[in-house]
Amino acid sequence: MILKTAPRTLALLATLVAAMANAAYADELDLPDPLVAENGQAVTSEHQWFKQRRPEMLELFRTQVYGRAPIGRPGGMRWELENEDPQAMDGAATLSQVAIHLPGRGGEAVVHLTLFTPNNVEEPTPGFLLICNRDLENIDPTRREKSPFWPAERLIERGYFAATFHYADIDPDEHDDFQNGVHGLYDDPDHPRPDDAWGSVAAWAWGASRVMDYLESRADIDRERVAVVGHSRGGKTALWCGAEDQRFALVVSNNSGCTGAALARRKHGERVARINRSFPHWFCENYNRYNDNEDALPVDQHELVALVAPRLAYIASASEDDWADPLGEFLAGVHAGPVYRLLGGEGLTASDMPPADQPLHGGRIGYHLRSGGHNLTEYDWGRFMDFADRHWRRP
């Protein structure tokens, strides 16, 4: 008798078998220890972490992977309310469309922020900021076009604000030798770009921080409970943003893969050489040193997750997204755990990868493996909100 099995079921079984087969191998990876300082000293206290080890790791990621932003909040930054609708979503929300002006050398960048806040919440509202790396129709402020990529109505129904901006407002996603976007505004035109100059991922993360500057100015926003969310290249961006900007209380990485949550030393799915060849503008020039040479990296992606500690982090994978290495993403959360424990919390609540659609939400690192492929879906958003509900103690 021949048993017929649905393709999705086969994919789920393959993912689980691969996870079990690779678990021992993953444990044998020679990962850098986030709790050993560059001088070889063990990091055993919160003071050592924040004063010594955390700055060291940030600097390694800046110089070797993402690059260094040449500016923080620019002088003369301002914003203007371009449109407001207090009866959006059939009266459930207030829509604010805000232009955030970022002046620089010879011009300015303008980030167009779309923000919905729920009308039935009296206290300052927590919520989610999406770094959108897909077409604009996915974040339509009129809501004539509705996409599961950004289900703003679901966020409002759960009592959260829903905010988003398009990453191209900061830097168009194309390689032009860093002439357009904020690189053209803030890089020094009189000197060659250094090998640790910021790439596009760092620029997009910087842009999310400028949106946070605006959100902090609003009395109706709970500045202590703001999440930054990204998918794929946006997930890489959200992680780097959350590592550098400690104002974000929750950092959500969805299907972020190589140079996102996935461990580089696993060398599975997309690898460093491939991503550098395909997207030479995403990272700093120094990152090319590690093409087909991941073991030489002074950091790995579990340390990027650890830089979020003790704040909340969430890693989401998809069962059919082998290119993003779901097991490598999960293991990054596992190996970030010692830093969370040092700082008085628990990271992931399991060391074995869970089956599809069975989230782990008990610790300060959340995780789920969604059935399906490379995407950001309503299922994912629902789990992000469940995790926030639990840890932000919302009914």
Summary of the structure (lengths in Angstrom):
residues: 395
radius of gyration: 20.5
end to end distance: 51.1
largest distance: 74.0
contacts: 1380
relative contact order: 0.14
helix: 39%
strand: 21%
